[in-house]
Amino acid sequence: MNKAELVETVAKKTGVSKVQAQKTVDATFQAIQLALKKGGEVRLVGFGTFMVSKRSATTGRNPRTGATIKIPARKQPKFRAGKELKKAVNK
């Protein structure tokens, strides 16, 4: 399912127009993104948790030249599925 299909499904399930469903989906994604950007997490009980994990700086190798390179520290968004989502997927 892509974003357009998600919007269409939300519109059908809620009985609102596709335009309104698009705004709702966009607002939801923006709210999650903003919370993660601030370093928080978003818990949706039964669905899962969006969080940010920190990756420390490491060294790696350029596969072409074999030269050692520094890989900077960074933050990475993660999602951990909730109990109900896991149960629904495995039915």
Backbone bond lengths (Angstrom), bond angles and torsions (degrees), N, CA, C in turn:
res aa  C-N    CA-C-N  psi(-1)  N-CA   C-N-CA  omega(-1)  CA-C   N-CA-C  phi
1 M - - - 1.457 - - 1.531 108.23 -
2 N 1.326 115.58 130.81 1.459 119.70 175.01 1.529 109.66 -101.60
3 K 1.321 116.63 -178.35 1.465 120.46 -175.67 1.530 112.23 -62.33
4 A 1.313 117.15 -41.04 1.469 120.37 -179.84 1.530 110.41 -62.66
5 E 1.320 117.43 -41.29 1.457 121.43 177.87 1.532 111.13 -66.80
6 L 1.325 116.27 -36.52 1.462 120.49 176.36 1.525 110.67 -63.05
7 V 1.324 116.21 -45.76 1.470 120.89 178.59 1.522 110.29 -60.15
8 E 1.313 117.30 -43.72 1.460 121.48 -179.96 1.539 111.04 -62.81
9 T 1.318 116.61 -42.21 1.464 120.99 178.77 1.526 111.36 -64.77
10 V 1.330 116.78 -43.11 1.473 120.98 178.38 1.527 109.70 -62.45
11 A 1.326 116.82 -42.59 1.468 120.94 179.96 1.537 110.54 -61.37
12 K 1.317 117.18 -44.59 1.464 120.81 -179.62 1.526 111.93 -66.41
13 K 1.341 116.65 -44.31 1.474 120.62 -176.92 1.523 112.60 -69.25
14 T 1.335 117.72 -31.81 1.468 120.20 -176.23 1.518 112.92 -99.06
15 G 1.331 117.53 -14.60 1.458 120.48 179.71 1.516 114.04 77.50
16 V 1.329 117.10 20.35 1.466 120.56 177.24 1.524 108.80 -104.54
17 S 1.321 115.75 169.93 1.463 119.88 179.80 1.527 110.35 -71.01
18 K 1.324 115.26 161.40 1.466 119.78 178.18 1.521 111.09 -63.25
19 V 1.325 116.82 -34.49 1.469 121.13 179.52 1.530 109.63 -62.90
20 Q 1.333 115.93 -46.17 1.468 119.70 179.44 1.528 110.94 -67.02
21 A 1.322 116.83 -39.44 1.465 120.51 177.63 1.525 110.51 -63.44
22 Q 1.336 117.11 -39.05 1.470 121.99 178.14 1.530 109.94 -60.91
23 K 1.343 116.34 -44.63 1.465 120.85 179.00 1.522 110.83 -62.90
24 T 1.317 116.84 -40.04 1.457 121.61 -179.65 1.530 111.24 -65.98
25 V 1.314 116.51 -46.32 1.467 120.82 179.43 1.532 110.04 -63.18
26 D 1.329 117.24 -45.30 1.466 121.16 178.67 1.528 111.30 -60.87
27 A 1.325 116.97 -43.14 1.464 121.33 179.85 1.528 110.72 -63.73
28 T 1.318 116.68 -38.61 1.468 120.63 178.49 1.525 110.57 -64.02
29 F 1.327 116.51 -47.21 1.463 120.50 179.37 1.530 111.12 -62.42
30 Q 1.323 116.77 -41.34 1.470 120.72 179.66 1.524 110.99 -64.79
31 A 1.323 117.72 -39.84 1.461 121.16 179.53 1.525 110.92 -64.53
32 I 1.321 116.83 -42.66 1.467 120.88 177.71 1.521 110.05 -64.09
33 Q 1.321 116.42 -45.03 1.461 121.50 -179.68 1.524 111.30 -61.00
34 L 1.320 117.46 -43.63 1.460 122.12 -179.50 1.527 111.16 -64.34
35 A 1.323 116.85 -43.05 1.466 120.41 178.73 1.520 111.17 -62.14
36 L 1.329 117.14 -42.04 1.462 120.78 179.06 1.524 111.18 -68.40
37 K 1.316 116.39 -37.66 1.468 120.71 179.45 1.522 111.06 -62.19
38 K 1.338 115.78 -34.25 1.470 120.80 179.27 1.525 111.74 -79.53
39 G 1.332 117.17 -1.72 1.456 121.01 178.01 1.511 114.13 92.47
40 G 1.313 117.39 4.60 1.464 121.14 -179.51 1.511 111.79 -88.61
41 E 1.299 114.55 -168.90 1.458 120.02 174.88 1.514 108.91 -136.37
42 V 1.316 115.65 159.58 1.464 121.92 -179.40 1.520 107.24 -119.52
43 R 1.348 115.92 115.92 1.467 121.58 179.09 1.515 109.47 -105.25
44 L 1.303 115.60 120.63 1.454 121.80 175.59 1.530 106.05 -113.32
45 V 1.329 115.75 99.55 1.463 121.89 -173.52 1.530 110.01 -55.01
46 G 1.319 115.63 128.57 1.455 122.09 -179.54 1.516 113.02 88.60
47 F 1.331 117.58 -21.43 1.465 120.47 -179.25 1.518 110.53 -102.52
48 G 1.334 117.07 -57.02 1.450 119.71 -179.97 1.516 112.16 160.29
49 T 1.330 115.41 -175.31 1.453 122.08 -177.07 1.520 110.14 -127.82
50 F 1.326 115.19 129.03 1.456 121.76 171.85 1.524 106.33 -94.92
51 M 1.332 117.95 133.44 1.457 121.50 -178.53 1.524 110.33 -147.36
52 V 1.319 115.25 170.57 1.452 121.37 177.56 1.522 108.19 -115.51
53 S 1.320 117.08 129.66 1.459 120.25 174.90 1.523 107.81 -112.07
54 K 1.306 114.97 150.61 1.462 120.52 -179.03 1.519 109.35 -102.08
55 R 1.313 115.51 131.09 1.454 121.26 176.88 1.514 107.56 -107.64
56 S 1.303 116.77 128.34 1.460 120.08 -178.40 1.525 110.49 -77.84
57 A 1.315 114.74 162.66 1.464 120.64 178.59 1.528 109.29 -68.42
58 T 1.311 116.05 141.17 1.465 121.29 179.13 1.521 109.60 -137.97
59 T 1.307 115.21 173.90 1.462 119.70 173.22 1.515 107.70 -111.84
60 G 1.304 115.60 147.33 1.451 121.34 179.66 1.514 109.88 -138.18
61 R 1.286 116.53 -175.10 1.465 121.19 179.23 1.523 109.60 -126.63
62 N 1.319 114.57 138.58 1.460 120.74 173.04 1.526 106.31 -73.19
63 P 1.340 118.82 119.43 1.462 119.79 -175.68 1.532 113.79 -65.00
64 R 1.317 117.51 -25.79 1.468 120.22 179.41 1.516 113.04 -75.71
65 T 1.331 114.77 -48.38 1.466 119.12 -173.51 1.517 113.32 -101.75
66 G 1.324 117.38 -18.97 1.459 120.31 -176.92 1.518 112.80 80.67
67 A 1.342 116.83 1.49 1.463 120.82 -179.06 1.524 110.64 -70.55
68 T 1.330 115.45 144.59 1.457 120.82 177.55 1.525 108.92 -77.24
69 I 1.351 115.85 135.37 1.463 120.28 178.38 1.526 108.95 -129.28
70 K 1.323 115.84 154.19 1.454 120.97 176.91 1.522 108.75 -93.55
71 I 1.319 115.44 131.07 1.461 121.10 175.38 1.526 105.80 -105.48
72 P 1.337 116.92 116.00 1.478 119.67 -174.43 1.529 112.77 -69.44
73 A 1.332 115.08 157.65 1.461 121.08 175.04 1.522 108.66 -66.33
74 R 1.317 116.27 148.80 1.463 119.51 178.20 1.515 110.45 -158.90
75 K 1.306 114.05 169.29 1.458 121.56 177.52 1.522 107.82 -103.50
76 Q 1.329 115.40 146.34 1.460 119.86 -178.86 1.518 109.87 -134.40
77 P 1.346 116.80 129.66 1.466 118.73 176.82 1.526 110.64 -72.13
78 K 1.332 115.65 143.15 1.465 120.72 178.69 1.514 109.27 -136.98
79 F 1.305 115.30 158.65 1.464 121.77 176.74 1.520 108.42 -131.60
80 R 1.320 115.66 131.22 1.463 120.88 175.92 1.521 107.11 -116.90
81 A 1.309 116.40 119.86 1.465 121.61 -177.19 1.523 110.69 -67.64
82 G 1.340 115.53 142.88 1.454 122.03 177.92 1.522 111.75 -84.56
83 K 1.301 115.22 170.21 1.458 122.43 -176.68 1.525 112.53 -58.27
84 E 1.329 116.89 -46.25 1.469 120.67 -177.95 1.530 111.80 -66.04
85 L 1.335 117.47 -38.48 1.465 120.84 178.56 1.522 110.10 -65.78
86 K 1.316 116.89 -43.62 1.469 120.64 178.35 1.524 110.57 -60.79
87 K 1.325 115.18 -42.12 1.474 120.59 -179.81 1.527 110.38 -63.97
88 A 1.340 117.79 -43.03 1.464 122.25 -178.72 1.528 111.49 -65.00
89 V 1.308 116.82 -38.49 1.453 121.24 -178.24 1.525 111.02 -70.18
90 N 1.314 116.67 -33.55 1.463 120.90 -175.82 1.520 114.59 -91.77
91 K 1.319 118.43 10.72 1.476 121.15 177.08 1.487 110.48 -79.86
